[in-house]
Amino acid sequence: MSALAAAELRQVPLLVWQLLCDARDVPTEARSLLSFAEERPDILIVDEDRSSVAFRSEAFHHVWRRRQPMDSEVQTRIVDALVSAMTDGDGPGLWSEQGPVRQYAARALPLHAALAGTLPHLLDDGRLLAQFSPTALREALAIAHPDGVPYGSVAAMLHYLEAQGVTPSSQGEWVAWLHHAALSSGRAELADGLLAAGVPLSWRTTWTHWHPAGIFGRIESEAGRVDELGVLVGQSGLTVVTARHVTTGKIAHPKYQYVRQEWSPRTGEPDSAPVEVRASLSDELLPWSSPRRSEGPEVHDVTFAEHTDTGWKLETPTVPGPPACPQAVTKGAYVDGHWVLAGTMGLFAVSVQATADTAQVTYPKRPLIAAHTRPAPWPLPPSAAAALRGDGMRDWLEETFGTRACHQLADEQLPAGLTDPAARDFLTRTGLPEIRDFLHLAITPRGDSPLAEVPWPGQDRSLPRQRRAKSEAPTSGPFYELGTWMYSRLLLDGGTGRLYRDTTGGSPDPVAGSSLTQFFATVRLYDEFRRTHFPYATDHKDALDNLARWHEHIDPAASRAETWTLILEGYDFEDSTWDLASYGLEWI
């Protein structure tokens, strides 16, 4: 009875019940179990085929589970027994079509592994992962990770597939998305295992430059957001062209620019380096672009598709339609028998079975109900942690602000009033980074005297009385002007190393609680956030939440200041530095 109560399905095949009994060291034949059940009709129900058993009362079932729980050791034996039965079974193919034990494992093995504490090990095996239903995986993840799925894990990959609204209609479609997510996150071994499971796929990713969801920071050689998609004829055949809108100064003085790049539709290898141009694809006389232009010769093996809220809209309905996709995939081009799909976090190519009928299907923008899991707090990026420890801060800052952007000062260039050791060390070892028009932040070190001493606002006797603000300085200073931020001067307190903004009257809330290191580390992290191509509102919000948490850890006093609160709550800056990578997330 305890073994039967430990089953994760209501109707339990006799062969599964037998396996559960063996795991509890109570070996029993299936025939004996059937007799046992038939002798207790007030408690158990046997189906018409006399092949499975269920508790007559759900309440009694759960009471028994609570009174006779299986510990993690027994659950581990159940997992091992099920995995052994699966690997010794009928070979590759869908477990859900291969007998009662395999059918049970496809739906219940993840839950047993979660209770045993071995689910992460199970998820790393693509041959096993391919057999589990999405529902079984999501329920198991909720049990295994009540405090959130770990950052960058396979569990997180599964979480964000649900958060994207991926609701597959078949196991083959589900495995196709698992394979795509594994390739996009660089998990080649997992991707190979998923294919080796032998589950028939309706489509398959052939190459990908798609940014994985839930990953903070840029990835080397990523394609970036794709706003426009076209096709050109090159020396080696057809070439896919992508363009990203990077116009700055949109409000007052637009400077129209686009980042354009060419790709091989067969391999995904770049056929050109990214270049900035002034015209969009639709403004130039490309032979083919999306939407299709009338200029240029007709090519029968090229067609375009637009992804709408109701599904894919194809120019040529006779070609195999693209797979059902999340809303981050916005457009596609059918080139030489493959679909090249593009959107908010890059592009990838898929081969589609000719019989697949998915063109009119789309996924919702988000789960219809709340996701089963949530992410655990993201760890501080290793480069940021190292920089805060004093290892590589200069190189880390110059990754964003440019080579030689940090201007180191000699000891004799520092004013005598700057007595804070940490500030002096930062200015001489790391150097003051030159920043222009980022977060409305402008820092421009000047010549031999980069730090000009200035009075605290309201204490400047040279101003007319009516223009003097009535405020007391938070310390005795002295104060040195570093630049401007949000239309106010940025002042360094020489005695404490804190930074303040010269608002009307001077704000007593520091924007750096104790050091320049804290301030520029947070600025650098925000820069990384802005440059990351977050594909979905969910992981964009997760990143912003963790950015605020990191700031509170790095600089608790400054994180409560009004300026940082505005920034970390999502203030929309128009700062003419680059395009917002996470473009079009207005439905956050």
C-alpha positions as a printed Julia matrix, in Angstrom:
588×3 Matrix{Float64}:
   0.0     0.0     0.0
   2.85    2.43    0.77
   4.47    1.68   -2.57
   1.2     2.29   -4.4
   0.64    5.53   -2.49
   4.08    6.75   -3.61
   3.07    6.57   -7.29
   2.77    9.94   -9.05
  -0.28    8.99  -11.15
  -3.8     8.15  -10.03
  -4.1     5.03  -12.2
  -1.02    2.85  -11.66
  -0.13   -0.06  -13.98
   0.57   -3.31  -12.16
   4.09   -3.43  -13.62
   4.82    0.02  -12.16
   3.37   -0.99   -8.79
   5.68   -4.0    -8.87
   8.68   -1.77   -9.58
   7.73    0.54   -6.69
   7.46   -2.44   -4.34
  10.9    -3.64   -5.4
  12.29   -0.19   -4.57
  10.88   -0.56   -1.05
  12.55   -3.96   -0.69
   9.19   -5.72   -0.85
   9.56   -7.78   -4.05
   6.14   -8.91   -5.24
   4.81  -10.48   -8.42
   2.27   -8.56  -10.48
  -0.23  -11.43  -10.09
  -0.01  -11.21   -6.31
  -0.54   -7.45   -6.44
  -3.64   -7.93   -8.55
  -5.06  -10.4    -6.02
  -4.17   -8.02   -3.2
  -6.13   -5.21   -4.88
  -9.15   -7.34   -5.76
  -9.42   -8.47   -2.14
  -9.8    -4.83   -1.01
 -12.54   -3.32   -3.18
 -13.45   -0.85   -0.44
  -9.98    0.74   -0.82
  -8.71   -0.06   -4.32
 -10.23   -0.1    -7.81
  -9.0    -2.43  -10.55
  -9.67   -1.35  -14.14
 -11.64   -3.48  -16.59
  -8.5    -4.9   -18.21
  -7.15   -5.89  -14.79
  -3.89   -4.13  -15.72
  -3.89   -1.1   -13.4
  -5.01   -0.06   -9.94
  -6.12    3.16   -8.26
  -7.17    4.26   -4.79
 -10.93    4.56   -4.49
 -10.55    7.73   -2.41
  -8.13   10.53   -3.23
  -8.3    11.63    0.4
  -7.31    8.17    1.63
  -4.47    8.11   -0.93
  -2.97   11.37    0.38
  -3.45   10.42    4.02
  -1.51    7.23    3.41
   1.28    9.17    1.64
   1.62   11.49    4.6
   1.64    8.65    7.14
   4.02    6.44    5.15
   6.25    8.82    3.19
   9.13    7.57    1.1
  12.43    9.18    2.02
  14.95   10.43   -0.53
  16.89    7.15   -0.39
  13.86    5.12   -1.49
  12.98    7.74   -4.1
  16.52    7.44   -5.45
  16.06    3.68   -5.8
  12.81    4.32   -7.69
  14.63    6.71  -10.03
  17.43    4.23  -10.62
  14.94    1.42  -11.28
  12.96    3.51  -13.75
  16.08    4.74  -15.58
  17.4     1.18  -15.77
  14.09   -0.05  -17.16
  14.11    2.73  -19.74
  17.64    2.17  -20.99
  17.06   -1.61  -21.22
  13.78   -1.18  -23.09
  12.69   -1.13  -26.69
  15.25    1.39  -27.99
  14.79    4.97  -29.22
  11.38    6.47  -29.79
   8.61    7.94  -27.69
   8.27    6.39  -24.25
   4.63    7.42  -24.24
   4.07    4.83  -26.99
   6.17    1.98  -25.55
   4.41    0.16  -22.77
   3.1     0.95  -19.27
   6.44    1.43  -17.47
   7.84    3.79  -20.1
   4.55    5.67  -20.28
   4.65    6.08  -16.51
   8.29    7.24  -16.58
   7.57    9.9   -19.2
   5.06   11.51  -16.85
   6.37   10.64  -13.37
  10.14   10.1   -13.44
  10.93   13.85  -13.1
   8.74   14.06   -9.99
  10.46   11.07   -8.37
  13.84   12.64   -9.22
  12.75   15.94   -7.66
  11.78   14.15   -4.43
  15.06   12.23   -4.52
  17.1    15.41   -5.03
  18.58   14.13   -8.3
  16.57   16.1   -10.87
  19.52   18.27  -12.1
  21.46   15.12  -12.99
  18.47   13.81  -14.92
  18.04   17.07  -16.84
  21.65   16.98  -18.04
  20.96   13.77  -19.97
  19.39   14.72  -23.3
  18.25   11.15  -24.01
  16.1    11.25  -20.87
  15.07   14.9   -21.05
  13.59   14.37  -24.52
  11.07   11.86  -23.14
   9.55   13.95  -20.36
   6.35   15.89  -20.97
   6.46   19.66  -20.39
   3.89   19.37  -17.6
   5.88   16.71  -15.76
   9.05   18.78  -16.01
   7.42   21.99  -14.8
   5.76   20.32  -11.82
   9.04   18.62  -10.91
  10.99   21.88  -11.15
   8.57   23.55   -8.74
   9.22   20.78   -6.19
  12.98   20.62   -6.75
  13.57   24.39   -6.65
  11.1    26.05   -4.26
  13.52   28.98   -3.85
  13.99   29.46   -7.59
  15.79   27.74  -10.44
  19.58   28.32  -10.49
  20.93   30.91  -12.91
  22.22   29.54  -16.21
  21.09   25.97  -15.49
  19.05   23.56  -17.6
  16.27   24.15  -15.07
  16.45   27.89  -15.88
  16.34   27.07  -19.59
  13.11   25.16  -19.0
  11.71   27.95  -16.84
  12.2    30.56  -19.55
  10.68   28.32  -22.22
   7.52   28.33  -20.12
   7.82   32.06  -19.44
   8.01   32.66  -23.21
   4.65   30.96  -23.61
   5.97   27.85  -25.4
   3.0    25.46  -25.37
   3.88   22.59  -27.72
   1.16   20.48  -29.27
   3.34   17.35  -29.45
   6.4    15.82  -27.83
   8.32   16.27  -31.07
   7.59   20.0   -31.08
   8.67   20.21  -27.43
  11.98   18.43  -28.11
  12.56   20.74  -31.09
  12.4    23.73  -28.73
  14.58   21.97  -26.15
  17.16   21.28  -28.87
  17.0    24.91  -30.03
  17.42   26.25  -26.48
  20.33   23.88  -25.82
  22.15   24.95  -29.01
  21.5    28.65  -28.31
  22.98   28.35  -24.81
  26.06   26.45  -26.02
  25.02   23.06  -24.56
  26.18   20.97  -27.52
  26.31   17.68  -25.59
  22.75   18.15  -24.32
  21.58   19.02  -27.85
  23.18   15.85  -29.24
  21.54   13.75  -26.54
  18.12   15.21  -27.33
  18.5    14.18  -30.97
  19.81   10.75  -30.0
  16.59   10.01  -28.09
  14.93    9.27  -31.41
  11.84   11.42  -30.85
  10.46   12.43  -34.28
  10.82   16.21  -34.7
   8.51   18.35  -36.82
  11.37   20.85  -37.27
  14.99   21.18  -36.22
  17.4    24.07  -35.62
  20.34   23.83  -38.01
  22.31   26.83  -36.7
  21.62   29.63  -34.24
  22.74   33.11  -33.25
  19.8    33.43  -30.85
  20.56   34.99  -27.46
  19.51   32.54  -24.7
  16.82   33.82  -22.39
  17.7    34.66  -18.8
  21.39   35.36  -19.45
  22.86   38.67  -18.3
  25.4    40.37  -20.54
  26.49   40.27  -24.12
  27.67   37.08  -25.8
  30.62   37.06  -28.15
  29.64   37.08  -31.84
  25.94   37.46  -31.07
  23.8    38.83  -33.88
  21.84   41.29  -31.77
  18.28   42.36  -32.37
  17.05   41.99  -35.96
  14.53   44.62  -37.09
  14.75   43.96  -40.83
  15.45   40.87  -42.89
  16.42   40.62  -46.55
  18.14   38.44  -49.13
  20.91   39.36  -51.58
  22.67   37.53  -54.38
  26.36   37.12  -53.56
  29.26   35.49  -55.34
  28.56   32.2   -53.56
  24.78   32.37  -53.91
  22.02   33.82  -51.79
  22.95   35.77  -48.65
  20.7    36.72  -45.75
  20.93   40.38  -44.7
  19.9    41.65  -41.25
  19.55   45.22  -40.04
  19.07   46.73  -36.59
  17.68   50.2   -36.05
  20.26   52.22  -34.02
  18.93   55.72  -34.6
  19.8    58.02  -31.69
  18.48   61.4   -30.64
  15.01   60.21  -31.61
  13.17   62.94  -29.74
  14.94   66.1   -30.93
  17.55   65.43  -33.61
  17.3    61.93  -35.09
  20.48   60.53  -36.59
  19.2    57.65  -38.68
  21.54   54.68  -38.57
  21.28   50.92  -39.02
  23.68   48.11  -38.18
  23.75   45.75  -41.16
  25.33   42.33  -41.53
  25.24   39.45  -44.03
  25.0    35.75  -43.15
  25.24   32.43  -44.93
  21.73   30.91  -44.88
  23.17   27.39  -44.89
  25.79   27.63  -42.14
  24.97   30.82  -40.24
  28.53   32.04  -40.64
  28.86   35.82  -41.06
  29.54   36.78  -44.67
  30.48   40.32  -43.59
  31.35   42.28  -40.5
  28.65   44.51  -38.96
  28.63   47.95  -40.59
  26.69   51.12  -39.84
  24.67   52.54  -42.74
  22.24   55.43  -43.13
  19.43   53.65  -45.0
  17.14   50.82  -43.99
  16.73   47.71  -46.12
  13.32   48.87  -47.3
  14.8    52.2   -48.45
  17.38   50.55  -50.7
  16.92   48.69  -53.96
  17.48   45.23  -52.55
  16.17   42.48  -54.8
  14.24   40.95  -51.92
  13.46   42.18  -48.44
  10.65   41.82  -45.96
   8.09   43.03  -46.83
   8.88   42.02  -50.43
   9.85   44.83  -52.78
   8.67   44.96  -56.36
  12.16   45.76  -57.67
  14.55   43.03  -58.7
  14.1    39.66  -60.38
  11.74   37.03  -59.03
  13.35   34.07  -57.27
  11.09   31.11  -56.65
  13.0    29.59  -53.71
  12.87   32.77  -51.6
   9.75   33.81  -49.71
   9.1    35.88  -46.6
   6.82   35.52  -43.6
   5.69   37.92  -40.88
   4.84   36.67  -37.39
   1.62   38.23  -36.07
  -0.55   37.73  -33.0
  -2.6    35.2   -34.95
   0.27   33.25  -36.47
   2.56   33.35  -39.48
   1.53   35.22  -42.63
   3.3    33.7   -45.64
   3.81   35.26  -49.05
   3.79   31.8   -50.65
   1.42   29.38  -48.9
   2.78   26.39  -50.81
   6.12   26.25  -48.94
   6.3    24.46  -45.56
   5.3    26.94  -42.89
   7.65   28.05  -40.1
   7.22   26.4   -36.69
   5.03   27.87  -33.99
   7.17   30.47  -32.22
   7.15   32.84  -29.24
   6.48   36.5   -29.93
  10.22   37.31  -29.87
  10.47   35.74  -33.34
   9.07   38.4   -35.67
   9.96   37.48  -39.26
  11.36   34.78  -41.48
  12.82   34.13  -44.92
  12.53   30.78  -46.69
  15.86   30.33  -48.48
  17.07   27.17  -50.23
  14.7    24.92  -48.33
  15.37   26.36  -44.84
  13.6    29.0   -42.79
  15.88   31.72  -41.41
  13.94   33.19  -38.48
  14.8    36.49  -36.81
  13.6    38.74  -34.04
  14.45   40.51  -30.83
  17.47   38.41  -29.91
  19.07   37.4   -33.14
  18.42   34.85  -35.84
  18.5    31.11  -36.37
  17.68   28.64  -39.12
  15.41   25.59  -39.07
  14.55   22.76  -41.39
  10.84   21.92  -41.41
   9.2    18.64  -42.35
   7.18   19.06  -45.54
   4.11   17.58  -43.83
   4.27   19.92  -40.82
   1.26   22.25  -40.58
   2.25   25.02  -38.19
   2.03   28.22  -40.2
  -1.2    29.45  -38.61
  -0.21   28.62  -35.03
   1.38   31.0   -32.54
   2.18   30.94  -28.86
   0.79   33.41  -26.32
   3.02   36.28  -25.23
   3.23   34.8   -21.74
   1.94   31.72  -19.9
  -1.84   31.62  -19.67
  -1.36   31.12  -15.92
   1.62   31.93  -13.72
   4.76   29.97  -14.48
   5.41   26.99  -12.21
   8.82   28.3   -11.18
  10.74   31.51  -10.68
  14.44   32.27  -11.02
  16.69   32.23   -8.0
  18.7    35.43   -7.42
  21.28   35.82  -10.17
  24.93   35.84   -9.07
  26.96   38.99   -9.55
  28.86   38.62  -12.86
  32.38   37.28  -12.21
  34.02   40.25  -13.97
  32.14   42.67  -11.7
  33.0    40.7    -8.57
  36.67   40.63   -9.56
  36.71   44.36  -10.3
  35.16   45.16   -6.92
  37.91   43.11   -5.29
  40.46   45.31   -7.06
  41.28   42.92   -9.9
  40.88   44.36  -13.39
  38.62   47.35  -12.7
  40.38   49.48  -15.33
  40.07   46.86  -18.09
  36.45   46.16  -17.15
  35.5    49.85  -17.42
  37.32   50.29  -20.71
  35.4    47.37  -22.23
  32.41   49.71  -22.18
  33.79   53.22  -22.34
  36.62   52.57  -24.79
  40.32   51.83  -24.77
  42.3    54.4   -22.75
  39.04   55.93  -21.51
  40.31   55.79  -17.91
  42.61   58.75  -17.2
  45.0    57.92  -14.38
  46.22   60.8   -12.26
  49.58   61.18  -10.6
  49.73   61.82   -6.87
  50.87   65.4    -7.47
  47.74   66.04   -9.58
  45.46   65.26   -6.67
  44.43   68.22   -4.52
  45.6    68.25   -0.93
  41.99   68.37    0.26
  41.32   64.93   -1.23
  42.25   62.84    1.78
  40.04   59.78    1.33
  42.46   56.86    0.66
  40.02   54.86   -1.49
  39.29   57.83   -3.76
  43.0    58.6    -4.18
  43.73   54.96   -4.95
  40.94   54.78   -7.57
  42.08   57.94   -9.33
  45.73   56.9    -9.48
  45.39   53.14  -10.16
  42.17   52.84  -12.19
  41.76   56.37  -13.43
  38.73   58.55  -13.9
  36.77   57.14  -16.87
  35.79   59.59  -19.58
  32.05   59.24  -20.15
  29.83   61.3   -22.41
  26.05   61.31  -22.56
  25.38   57.98  -20.87
  22.48   58.04  -18.39
  22.86   61.81  -18.86
  26.23   61.24  -17.17
  29.19   63.22  -18.51
  32.66   62.94  -16.95
  35.46   64.74  -18.76
  38.84   64.79  -16.99
  40.6    68.09  -17.7
  44.3    68.64  -18.23
  46.67   69.15  -15.34
  43.91   70.1   -12.89
  41.13   67.55  -13.44
  39.55   68.13  -10.03
  38.27   71.64   -9.49
  37.23   72.51   -5.94
  33.73   74.0    -5.75
  31.57   75.17   -2.83
  28.56   73.19   -1.7
  25.4    74.59   -3.33
  24.05   77.5    -1.37
  27.44   78.41    0.05
  28.73   80.17   -3.05
  28.94   83.81   -1.89
  29.57   85.01   -5.44
  25.96   84.28   -6.38
  23.19   86.84   -5.79
  21.31   86.22   -2.57
  18.09   85.28   -4.38
  19.92   82.47   -6.24
  21.49   80.94   -3.16
  19.94   77.71   -2.0
  19.33   77.14    1.68
  20.92   73.81    2.49
  23.66   72.53    4.7
  26.52   70.47    3.31
  26.4    66.82    4.45
  30.07   67.07    5.54
  32.77   69.67    5.82
  34.08   68.7     2.36
  35.94   69.96    0.43
  34.0    69.12   -2.78
  35.41   68.57   -6.25
  33.51   68.63   -9.51
  33.83   65.46  -11.6
  31.22   66.16  -14.27
  27.44   66.28  -14.58
  24.64   63.79  -14.1
  20.95   64.28  -14.77
  21.42   68.02  -15.34
  23.32   68.52  -12.08
  26.99   68.67  -11.18
  28.56   65.52   -9.74
  30.56   66.36   -6.62
  33.23   64.26   -4.92
  33.57   64.69   -1.18
  37.31   64.85   -0.58
  37.05   63.77    3.05
  34.77   60.73    2.69
  35.0    59.68   -0.97
  31.25   59.94   -1.38
  29.57   61.36   -4.48
  26.69   63.83   -4.43
  24.55   65.52   -7.05
  24.41   69.29   -7.11
  20.63   69.58   -7.28
  18.81   72.73   -6.27
  20.33   73.35   -2.92
  22.39   70.15   -3.06
  21.04   66.7    -2.28
  22.23   65.13    0.99
  21.64   61.62   -0.42
  24.89   60.22   -1.82
  24.93   58.61   -5.26
  28.02   56.7    -4.12
  27.92   55.71   -0.47
  31.63   55.44    0.19
  33.78   55.12   -2.92
  34.25   55.83   -6.61
  34.68   52.09   -7.1
  31.09   51.47   -5.98
  29.73   54.17   -8.25
  31.52   53.18  -11.43
  30.91   49.46  -10.84
  27.17   50.13  -10.75
  27.36   52.38  -13.8
  29.26   49.65  -15.63
  26.7    46.99  -14.65
  23.87   49.2   -15.89
  25.74   49.62  -19.16
  25.93   45.84  -19.51
  22.21   45.62  -18.8
  21.43   48.19  -21.49
  23.52   46.38  -24.09
  22.06   42.93  -23.43
  19.5    41.76  -25.97
  16.88   40.46  -23.58
  14.29   38.77  -25.75
  11.27   38.76  -23.48
   9.67   41.03  -20.94
  10.15   38.32  -18.31
  13.92   38.03  -18.42
  14.26   41.78  -19.01
  12.41   42.36  -15.72
  14.42   39.62  -13.98
  17.64   41.33  -15.07
  16.45   44.73  -13.86
  15.38   43.28  -10.5
  18.77   41.62  -10.05
  20.57   44.79  -11.11
  18.78   46.62   -8.28
  19.68   43.79   -5.88
  23.35   43.94   -6.93
  23.39   47.69   -6.42
  21.93   47.33   -2.94
  24.67   44.79   -2.16
  27.45   46.95   -3.64
  26.32   50.29   -2.25
  23.37   50.1     0.19
  23.31   53.84    0.94
  23.34   54.98   -2.69
  20.77   52.43   -3.81
  18.13   54.37   -1.91
  19.03   57.71   -3.53
  16.4    59.27   -5.77
  18.51   59.2    -8.93
  19.4    55.52   -8.71
  15.8    54.69   -7.81
  14.63   56.34  -11.02
  17.22   54.46  -13.07
  16.58   51.05  -11.55
  12.82   51.45  -11.86
  13.24   51.7   -15.62
  13.5    55.44  -16.41
  13.53   55.83  -20.22
  16.78   57.65  -21.0
  17.28   59.32  -24.36
  21.04   59.58  -24.13
  22.28   59.16  -27.73
  24.85   56.49  -26.92
  23.38   53.41  -28.59
  20.06   51.83  -29.4
  18.21   50.18  -26.57
  19.04   46.52  -27.04
  15.78   45.35  -25.46
  13.66   47.15  -27.98
   9.87   46.97  -28.03
   9.2    45.66  -24.52
   6.34   48.05  -23.98
   4.13   45.32  -22.55
   6.29   44.77  -19.46
